[in-house]
C-alpha cells in the first residue's frame, strides 16, 4: 500500500535525515509496464486536515518534503497516479523523500480549503502540491500537470515529481 500510518512512518523515518531535494534522483521505472489503478487510494475526506497537520510535523522531523495529492476514488487519472506511486521502486523513493498525503476532494466539494491555504484553487483532479516542510509551495506552475496520468508513462510522472523536488 502506498500510504502508511504516521506511527509506522515515525519508526522508519529516523533513517532519513538528509534534505530530500539533495539526496535522491528519480528511480527508473518500466516505460512500457502496465500500471494497475489503485481501487480506493483516497481515505475518508474528514481525515485530511489531521493527516496534513501530521505530515508537516513528520516532514520537519525527517527533513523531507510534503506531497499533497488531491483526488477522488471515482477519478480514473487519480487511480492511475496512485498505481504509479504504489509501484515498488517509486513507493520506496517517495517514502524516502516525501511525506505523501492523499486528500479526498469527493466531487470537488471537500478539502478545498487545504489547497486555498497555499493559494491554489482546485478546478480538476488529480492536483498535486509539493511543499517544503515549512509550507512553501514548489510547483505552483505545475499543480495540474499530472491530470493526464492515464496518458503519461510512469517514468514521466516520476521525472516530473523529481523536477519539482530539485527546486530549492
PAZAPA-4460 file (N, C-alpha, C; in steps of 0.05 Angstrom, whole numbers, plus 32768, in hexadecimal, padded with zeros to 4 digits):
% residues 168
    n_x    n_y    n_z   ca_x   ca_y   ca_z    c_x    c_y    c_z   seq   type   mol
   8011   7FE9   8000   8000   8000   8000   8012   8019   8000     1      X     A
   800A   802D   7FF2   801C   8044   7FEF   801C   8057   8007     2      X     A
   8008   8056   8018   8006   8068   802F   8008   8058   8048     3      X     A
   8018   8061   805A   801D   8053   8073   8013   8064   808A     4      X     A
   800E   8058   80A0   8005   8068   80B8   801D   8079   80C0     5      X     A
   8016   808F   80CD   802B   80A1   80D6   803B   8094   80EC     6      X     A
   802F   8082   80FB   803F   8074   8110   8054   8062   8103     7      X     A
   804C   8054   80EE   8060   8043   80E0   8075   8054   80D3     8      X     A
   806D   806B   80C8   8080   807D   80BB   8094   8087   80CF     9      X     A
   808B   808E   80E7   809D   8099   80FB   80B4   8086   8101    10      X     A
   80AE   806C   8102   80C3   8059   8107   80D7   8057   80F0    11      X     A
   80CD   8059   80D7   80DE   8056   80C0   80ED   8070   80BA    12      X     A
   80E1   8087   80C0   80EC   80A0   80B7   8106   80A8   80C5    13      X     A
   810C   809C   80DB   8125   80A4   80E9   813D   809D   80D8    14      X     A
   8139   808C   80C4   814F   8084   80B2   8156   809A   809E    15      X     A
   8143   80AB   8099   8145   80BE   8083   8147   80DA   808F    16      X     A
   8160   80E4   8091   8163   80FE   809E   816F   8113   808C    17      X     A
   8175   810D   8073   8180   8122   8061   8168   812E   8052    18      X     A
   816B   8148   804A   8155   8154   803B   814F   8144   8021    19      X     A
   8135   8141   801C   812C   8131   8005   8136   813C   7FEB    20      X     A
   8136   8156   7FE8   813D   8161   7FCE   815B   815E   7FC7    21      X     A
   816A   8157   7FDB   8187   8154   7FD7   8190   8137   7FD5    22      X     A
   817E   8124   7FDA   8188   8108   7FDD   8182   80F5   7FC7    23      X     A
   816D   80F9   7FB8   8164   80E2   7FA8   8158   80EB   7F8D    24      X     A
   8162   80E0   7F78   8155   80E4   7F5E   813F   80D0   7F5A    25      X     A
   812F   80D4   7F46   8118   80C3   7F40   8121   80A7   7F39    26      X     A
   8113   8093   7F43   811B   8077   7F3C   8112   8071   7F1F    27      X     A
   8121   8060   7F12   8118   8058   7EF7   80FF   8046   7EFA    28      X     A
   80EC   8049   7EE9   80D5   8038   7EE9   80D3   802A   7ECE    29      X     A
   80C2   8017   7ECC   80BE   8009   7EB2   80AB   8019   7EA1    30      X     A
   80B5   8024   7E8B   80A5   8035   7E79   808D   8028   7E6F    31      X     A
   808F   800F   7E68   8078   8001   7E5C   8069   7FEF   7E6F    32      X     A
   806F   7FF2   7E89   8061   7FE2   7E9C   8043   7FEA   7E9E    33      X     A
   8033   7FD7   7EA4   8017   7FDC   7EA7   8012   7FE3   7EC5    34      X     A
   8007   7FFA   7EC9   8001   8003   7EE4   7FE5   7FFC   7EEB    35      X     A
   7FE1   7FEF   7F01   7FC6   7FE9   7F0A   7FBC   8001   7F1A    36      X     A
   7FA4   800A   7F14   7F99   8020   7F24   7F94   8016   7F41    37      X     A
   7F98   8027   7F54   7F93   8020   7F70   7F75   8024   7F74    38      X     A
   7F68   8010   7F80   7F4B   8010   7F83   7F40   8028   7F92    39      X     A
   7F4B   802E   7FA9   7F41   8044   7FBA   7F58   8051   7FC9    40      X     A
   7F68   8061   7FBB   7F80   806C   7FC8   7F7A   8083   7FDB    41      X     A
   7F62   808F   7FDB   7F5D   80A6   7FEB   7F4B   809F   8003    42      X     A
   7F55   80A5   801B   7F45   809E   8033   7F2E   80B1   8037    43      X     A
   7F1F   80AC   804B   7F08   80BD   8051   7F11   80DB   8052    44      X     A
   7F01   80EC   8046   7F08   8108   8043   7F0C   8116   805E    45      X     A
   7EFF   810D   8073   7F01   811A   808D   7F1C   8116   809A    46      X     A
   7F2D   8103   8090   7F47   80FE   809C   7F5C   8112   8092    47      X     A
   7F58   8120   807C   7F6C   8130   806F   7F79   8145   8082    48      X     A
   7F69   8156   8090   7F76   816B   80A0   7F8A   8160   80B4    49      X     A
   7F83   814A   80C1   7F95   813E   80D5   7FAD   8132   80C7    50      X     A
   7FA9   8124   80B0   7FC0   8118   80A2   7FD3   812D   8098    51      X     A
   7FC9   8143   808E   7FDA   8159   8084   7FEB   8164   809B    52      X     A
   7FDE   816A   80B1   7FEC   8175   80C9   8002   8162   80D1    53      X     A
   7FFC   8148   80D3   8010   8134   80DB   8026   8131   80C7    54      X     A
   801F   8134   80AD   8033   8132   8098   8049   8147   809B    55      X     A
   8041   8160   80A1   8054   8175   80A4   8066   8171   80BD    56      X     A
   805A   8166   80D2   806A   8160   80EA   807F   814A   80E2    57      X     A
   8077   8136   80D5   8089   8120   80CC   809E   812B   80B9    58      X     A
   8096   813B   80A6   80A8   8146   8092   80BE   8157   809F    59      X     A
   80B7   8167   80B3   80CB   8177   80C1   80DF   8165   80D0    60      X     A
   80D4   8151   80DD   80E6   813F   80ED   80F8   812F   80DB    61      X     A
   80EF   8128   80C3   80FE   8115   80B2   810B   8123   809A    62      X     A
   8109   813D   8098   8116   814D   8082   810C   8144   8067    63      X     A
   80F2   813F   8065   80E6   8138   804B   80D3   814D   8043    64      X     A
   80C9   814B   802B   80B5   815D   8020   809A   814F   8022    65      X     A
   8085   815F   801E   806A   8155   8020   805D   8156   8004    66      X     A
   8051   8140   7FFC   8041   813E   7FE4   8024   813B   7FEC    67      X     A
   8014   814F   7FE5   7FF7   814E   7FE9   7FEB   8145   7FCF    68      X     A
   7FDF   812E   7FCF   7FD2   8122   7FB7   7FB4   8125   7FBA    69      X     A
   7FA9   8139   7FAD   7F8C   813E   7FAD   7F7F   812E   7F97    70      X     A
   7F6C   811D   7F9F   7F5E   810D   7F8B   7F45   8100   7F97    71      X     A
   7F3B   80ED   7F88   7F23   80DE   7F91   7F23   80C2   7F86    72      X     A
   7F16   80B0   7F94   7F16   8094   7F8C   7F07   808F   7F72    73      X     A
   7EF6   80A1   7F69   7EE7   809E   7F50   7EF7   80A7   7F38    74      X     A
   7F0D   80B4   7F3C   7F1D   80C1   7F27   7F31   80AD   7F1B    75      X     A
   7F2F   80A6   7F01   7F41   8093   7EF5   7F5F   809C   7EF5    76      X     A
   7F64   80B6   7EF0   7F7F   80C0   7EF0   7F8B   80BF   7F0C    77      X     A
   7F7A   80C4   7F20   7F83   80C3   7F3C   7F8B   80A6   7F44    78      X     A
   7F7B   8094   7F3B   7F80   8077   7F42   7F99   806D   7F33    79      X     A
   7F9E   8076   7F1A   7FB6   806E   7F0C   7FCE   807B   7F19    80      X     A
   7FCC   8094   7F20   7FE2   80A2   7F2E   7FE9   8093   7F48    81      X     A
   7FD5   808B   7F57   7FD9   807B   7F6F   7FE7   8061   7F69    82      X     A
   7FDF   8054   7F53   7FEC   803B   7F4B   800A   803F   7F45    83      X     A
   8010   8055   7F37   802C   805B   7F31   803B   805F   7F4B    84      X     A
   8030   806F   7F5D   803D   8075   7F77   803F   805C   7F88    85      X     A
   802F   8048   7F84   8030   8030   7F94   8043   801B   7F89    86      X     A
   804D   801F   7F71   8060   800B   7F66   8079   800B   7F78    87      X     A
   8085   7FF3   7F7C   8099   7FF0   7F91   80B0   8004   7F91    88      X     A
   80BD   8008   7F7A   80D4   801B   7F79   80CB   8038   7F7E    89      X     A
   80B4   803F   7F73   80AA   805A   7F76   80A1   805E   7F93    90      X     A
   8093   804B   7F9F   808A   804E   7FBA   80A2   8051   7FCE    91      X     A
   80B7   8042   7FC9   80CF   8044   7FDA   80DB   8060   7FD8    92      X     A
   80DE   806A   7FBF   80E9   8084   7FBA   80D8   809A   7FC7    93      X     A
   80BE   8098   7FC3   80AC   80AB   7FCF   80AE   80AB   7FEE    94      X     A
   80AE   8094   7FFA   80B0   8092   8017   80CA   809E   8021    95      X     A
   80DF   809A   8012   80F9   80A5   801B   80FA   80C4   8019    96      X     A
   80EC   80CF   8006   80EF   80EC   8000   80D7   80FD   8008    97      X     A
   80C0   80F1   800D   80A8   8101   8011   8096   80F4   8026    98      X     A
   8085   8105   8031   806F   80FC   8041   8057   8101   802E    99      X     A
   804A   80EB   8025   8035   80EC   8011   801A   80EB   8020   100      X     A
   8008   80FE   8019   7FEE   80FF   8025   7FD9   80FE   800F   101      X     A
   7FCA   80E8   800D   7FB4   80E7   7FFB   7F9C   80F6   8007   102      X     A
   7F92   8109   7FF8   7F7C   811A   8002   7F63   8116   7FF1   103      X     A
   7F4F   810B   7FFC   7F36   8106   7FEE   7F26   8120   7FEC   104      X     A
   7F21   8128   7FD3   7F11   8140   7FCE   7EF4   813A   7FC6   105      X     A
   7EEE   8120   7FC7   7ED3   8117   7FC0   7ECC   8121   7FA3   106      X     A
   7EB7   8130   7FA0   7EB0   813B   7F86   7EB7   8159   7F84   107      X     A
   7ED0   815E   7F8C   7EDB   817A   7F8F   7ECA   818A   7FA3   108      X     A
   7EC1   817C   7FB8   7EB1   8188   7FCC   7EBE   8186   7FE8   109      X     A
   7ED4   8179   7FEA   7EE1   8175   8005   7EFE   817D   8003   110      X     A
   7F08   8188   8019   7F25   818E   801D   7F30   81A3   800A   111      X     A
   7F20   81B3   7FFD   7F29   81C8   7FEC   7F39   81DD   7FFC   112      X     A
   7F31   81E0   8016   7F3F   81F3   8027   7F5C   81ED   802B   113      X     A
   7F63   81D3   802A   7F7F   81CC   802E   7F8F   81D7   8017   114      X     A
   7F86   81D4   7FFE   7F94   81DF   7FE7   7F94   81FD   7FE8   115      X     A
   7F7E   8209   7FF1   7F7D   8227   7FF3   7F92   8231   8006   116      X     A
   7F9A   8222   801A   7FAF   822B   802C   7FC9   8230   801E   117      X     A
   7FCD   8224   8006   7FE5   8228   7FF6   7FE0   8238   7FDD   118      X     A
   7FC9   8247   7FDD   7FC1   8257   7FC6   7FBD   8247   7FAD   119      X     A
   7FB2   822F   7FAF   7FAB   821E   7F99   7F8D   8219   7F99   120      X     A
   7F81   821D   7F82   7F65   8216   7F7E   7F64   81FD   7F6E   121      X     A
   7F57   81E8   7F79   7F55   81CF   7F6A   7F3D   81D0   7F58   122      X     A
   7F42   81CD   7F3E   7F2D   81CC   7F2A   7F2B   81B1   7F1D   123      X     A
   7F3F   81A0   7F20   7F40   8186   7F15   7F52   8174   7F26   124      X     A
   7F4E   815A   7F23   7F5F   8148   7F32   7F6A   8132   7F1F   125      X     A
   7F81   8126   7F26   7F90   812B   7F3E   7F9F   8146   7F3D   126      X     A
   7FA2   8151   7F55   7FB2   8169   7F59   7FC6   8162   7F6E   127      X     A
   7FDF   8167   7F68   7FF4   8161   7F7C   8003   817A   7F83   128      X     A
   8007   817E   7F9D   8017   8194   7FA7   8030   8189   7FB5   129      X     A
   8047   8194   7FAD   8060   818C   7FBB   8068   81A4   7FCC   130      X     A
   806C   819F   7FE6   8072   81B4   7FF9   808A   81AD   8009   131      X     A
   8099   81C2   8011   80AF   81BE   8024   80A2   81B8   803F   132      X     A
   80B3   81B0   8051   80A8   81A9   806C   809E   81C1   807B   133      X     A
   80A5   81D9   8071   809A   81F2   807E   8083   81FD   806E   134      X     A
   8079   81EE   805A   8060   81F5   804C   8063   8206   8033   135      X     A
   807B   8208   8028   807F   8218   8010   8079   8207   7FF7   136      X     A
   8067   8210   7FE6   805F   8201   7FCE   8075   8203   7FBA   137      X     A
   807D   81EC   7FAF   8093   81EA   7F9C   808A   81E7   7F7F   138      X     A
   8071   81DF   7F7B   8068   81D9   7F5F   804F   81E9   7F58   139      X     A
   804D   8202   7F5F   8036   8212   7F58   8030   8211   7F3A   140      X     A
   8045   820E   7F2A   8042   820D   7F0D   803A   81F2   7F02   141      X     A
   8038   81DD   7F13   8033   81C3   7F09   8020   81B2   7F19   142      X     A
   800F   81BF   7F29   7FFD   81B0   7F3A   7FEA   819E   7F2B   143      X     A
   7FE3   81A4   7F12   7FD1   8194   7F03   7FE0   8182   7EEE   144      X     A
   7FFA   8182   7EEF   800A   8174   7EDB   8005   8155   7EDB   145      X     A
   7FFC   814A   7EF0   7FF7   812D   7EF1   7FDA   8126   7EEB   146      X     A
   7FCA   8139   7EE3   7FAE   8135   7EDC   7FAA   8122   7EC5   147      X     A
   7FBE   811D   7EB6   7FBC   810B   7E9F   7FCC   80F1   7EA5   148      X     A
   7FCB   80E8   7EBD   7FDB   80D1   7EC5   7FD6   80B8   7EB5   149      X     A
   7FBE   80B5   7EAA   7FB7   809D   7E9A   7FC8   809C   7E81   150      X     A
   7FD0   80B3   7E77   7FDF   80B4   7E5E   7FFD   80B9   7E62   151      X     A
   8005   80BB   7E7B   8021   80C0   7E81   802F   80A5   7E87   152      X     A
   8048   80A3   7E80   8057   808B   7E88   805D   808D   7EA6   153      X     A
   8060   8077   7EB4   8068   8079   7ED0   8082   8089   7ED3   154      X     A
   8095   8086   7EC1   80AE   8096   7EC3   80A9   80B3   7EC1   155      X     A
   8097   80BC   7EAF   8090   80D8   7EAC   8085   80E4   7EC6   156      X     A
   8074   80D4   7ED4   8069   80DD   7EED   807F   80E0   7F02   157      X     A
   8090   80CC   7F05   80A5   80CD   7F18   80B9   80E3   7F12   158      X     A
   80BF   80E7   7EF8   80D2   80FC   7EF0   80C7   8118   7EF7   159      X     A
   80AD   811B   7EF3   80A1   8135   7EFA   80A3   813B   7F18   160      X     A
   809D   8127   7F28   809F   812B   7F45   80BC   8130   7F4D   161      X     A
   80CF   8123   7F40   80EB   8127   7F46   80F3   8144   7F3D   162      X     A
   80E9   814E   7F28   80EF   8169   7F1F   80E5   817D   7F34   163      X     A
   80CD   8179   7F3E   80C3   818B   7F53   80D5   8189   7F6C   164      X     A
   80DD   8171   7F72   80ED   816D   7F8A   8109   8179   7F88   165      X     A
   8113   817D   7F70   812D   8189   7F6C   812D   81A7   7F71   166      X     A
   8116   81B3   7F73   8114   81D0   7F78   811C   81D6   7F95   167      X     A
   812B   81EC   7F98   8134   81F3   7FB3   811D   81FE   7FC4   168      X     A
***
